[in-house]
């Protein structure tokens, strides 16, 4: 499968490396594609970089991995038509980072960035995923307590099945929280992940959903 990743930060690079490790072709989009030359060389023939528009057009599946406040602009730069009919993994969070303050969300709880993305891309099939864990553990996570769980939400059943299969390939259990409006709860879950890291001074944690027999 061809995967277009929009966002050249740590999240985009980590997910890109994961997709390549599982046999997919990846093109990462950036405002400055040349910054990714070393990443593409390191990850071999299945890795490439380009503009946002080139990555969106390339991808049979698209991953949004930008800063939350940049998402709308990146979608515009990519060209909305490039998303039509495609599954879009939204790994973003609406984080508002201010100096000398704990991070906060700039949207919620009667709306979410995930829902905004779906409204901006009405012909795409948006699935919220990969937003509740740090980039170091997004692909093939190893924890003493067993595989962690990826919480997802999206309106299209087949799109969620596709994203669930990807998450399972990457070593995750799946917890489906329903429609894209579940982003109203998934994005605050990111805050719980962040605050635990701030309090503990470590970023080596993930969520696991436990069920009684």
Order of alpha helices (4+ residues) and beta strands (2+ residues): beta-alpha-beta-alpha-beta-alpha-beta-alpha-beta-beta-beta-alpha-beta-beta-alpha-beta-alpha
